[in-house]
Amino acid sequence: MSNEIFLNMLRKNKDKVVIFMTNGAEREGVIVSFDPFSIVILDINNNQVLIQRSAISEIEPQTRVNYIFSDS
C-alpha cells in the first residue's frame, strides 16, 4: 500500500520524476495516473506514455518527498 501513497503524492503534487526501466532506459515526466499494473506519465515532450509497472526498477522524484509513511 505504501507504493500507492508514494505514487499518489507525486501525482497530486505534479512532481517531476525519472523512471528507471529494467532494461536500462530512463523516462522523465509527471505522473498523470496509475493502477496496479501501469503508470501513465506526461513526458518532457508533452506525450502521454503508458509504462508497465513490471518494467520499472526505480522511480526517482526530482524534489524531496517529505514524510509519507506512518510508524504503525
C-alpha angles and dihedrals in degrees: 000000000000090000089060092051091049094048093044092052091051090048095048093046091044089228117176113244137188113220115204114206127214089244091058097258121130130213124193126199148087123301110245099176143336143193133186091284108032148023126215117209134183102226129212090270090055092252122139111235126192112211124188110231091223088064094055122095099172143001116207119191115216090220128048115268110219125214109322104152125076122226093234 
